[in-house]
Amino acid sequence: MKNKVAYNHWICCYDIRDAKRLAKVHQTLSMLGIALNYSVFYLYMTLPQFEQLCRNLKKLIKAEDDVRLYVSSALQTAQFVGETMLEGVNLINAKGVLI
């Protein structure tokens, strides 16, 4: 019997002082998650993927930067206040699964 891979939901938010580092962090997260805001991302990944992301981010940032990752609930359980996404927009993960 195959082991089922466990995925976790994450919110990553950051404040990067340098424009070049900011662009690199944003690009890294854009390849893995969904931008909820310019400096806030939703991620759905396994623990090894999460650990690799942390290693990659540590290589990109400096001591004056601030990157935070929080365990989260599934994106579809989020509560929105104010302007939300356009109706009819569907979000899918990297494997093409609707989230």
N, C-alpha and C positions, 0 to 999 in steps of 0.2 A: 504494500500500500504506500502510495506516495505521500510525503509530508506536504501539507498545505502551507504555502508561504503566507506569513502574516504581514499585512500592510497596516500602516498607521497614517492618520491624518495629521498634518502639521501646518502651522502658520509661521511664516518667517517674515520678520520685519527688520529693517536696517536703516542706519544713518551713517553714511560714508562721507568722510570729509573731502576726499580728492575726487575730481570728476573722472579721471581715468580708472581709478579703483571702483568707483560707483558703477561705471559702465560695465566693467568686468563682472562684478557681483550680479548686476541686473541680468546680464547675458547668461551667466551660469544658471541662475534661478529660472530664467525664461525657458531654458531647455528642459527643465524638470517639472515645472508647475504652472499655475495659472496666476497671472497678475491680478490681484483684487484692487490694487492701487499701485502707484509707481513704486513704492518701497514696501509693499506688503504682498506676499505670495502665499497661495494655498498649495500644499504639496501632499502627495499620496504616495508613500514609498515604504519599502521594506527596511528593516533595521540596517542591513549591510549598505543599502543605498544611502540611507541617512548618515551613517558613519563616513562614507566616502564623500558626501556633500560637505560634512563638517571639516574633513581634512582639506578639501579643495578650497573652502572659504577661508580657512586659517592661512593658506598660502597667499591669498589675495589681499587680506586686510592688514591694517596696522593697528597699533595699540589705541589710537585715538578714535577708531571706528567702533560702531556698535551694531552687532548682528545678534538677533535673538530668534530662537526657534521654540515654539510652544506646541505641545500635543493639543490636538483639536478634535472636534467632532466632524462628521462628514459635512461637506460644503452645503449639501441640500438641506441641512438642519439649521443653517444660519438664519438669523433674524436681521432684516434690513430696516434702517430708518433713513428716510430721505430718498434720493434718487437711486433706483436700482437698475439692474440690467434691462435691456430691451426685451419685450415679450417675444417669444419665439426663438431666443438664443439658447442653444444647448451647449453644455460644457462636457467635453470628453477628456479622458486621461490619455497618456501616451500610447496605450494599447487599444485605443478606440472605444473604450467602454464609457457609456454615459454615466456621469456622476451627478 
